[in-house]
């Protein structure tokens, strides 16, 4: 056989090999694609079935609720101002929460609540009473219109836990109950849903000066140093400390500036515990219009408050944290 014949034969074999290799690759690729597609469909099916019938999750939640139910519940301390429709919606929602013991509405309007409003809310609570227990409703009437009213001492509270909330914010009951469980594990600290942070100024001409930062700074840095009282649990003893022990000049400052009572409470708790607040993950449903945080210059005003309170306390008591409490019972990945 001549050299040319050998070359032709080798070329033919090489071509046949390449064609066979291409067919094999196509076959393997097609089978791999079908296999991966099958796996995805199977995983999706198993996920749907498991999420629709996970007795182990439901039973664990039920057990946790029964254990928690053996302890005292919490008092809802709701701040409101001439938004009666929002007040009705909020009270109606939270009245369904299983661990709620009582509702105190902080009333600072010049006129007392109308009989029709009180009757409406009482009827709501009666309809949503459970196991013979009806949630107690009380209006805490204040003569003066001051933001400090939301933290006035309530001497006859039956629960240690206070859930401070604005009238235009809704959380699902299971989310509130989870936050309450977190608070019970650390009852001296503040446990809430709305984190904020302060940062020290690095310039030499502003030593010991701090700036207040909102949600986006928390999200970017993964760090916070306070949770706002618009949605937070704390011990009832801090109402007494805020009213009777905190410097009166701080309360006067918040009344005059109509801002920062929530920062003052965060300073108070951190100063008493030397510990950080605890941020709980939860979906917030805001049912009202925008508040004072949307007004121009809000961050600058809050920064002024932070530095004023540092001067009043003689130090910066707020403690940084990067931890977040997440209810893993309803999550596949966490």
Protein Blocks (a to p, Z undefined) as FASTA:
>chain_A
ZZklmmmmmmmmmmmmmmmmmmmmmmmmmmmmmmmmmmmmmmmmmmmmmmmocfklmmmm
mmmmmmmmmpccdddddddehilklmmmmmmmmmmpmkbmbdcdddfbfbdcdfklmmmm
mmmmmmmggehiacdddddddfbdcfklmmgccfkbcbfbdcdddfkbccdfklmmmmmm
mmmmmmmbccdfbdcdddddfbfklghiacdddfklmmmnopafbdcfkbccddfklmmm
mmmmgcfklmmmmmmnogoklmmmmmmmmmmnopacdddddddddfbdcdfklpghklmm
mmmmmmmmmmmnopafbdcdfbdcddfklcfbZZ
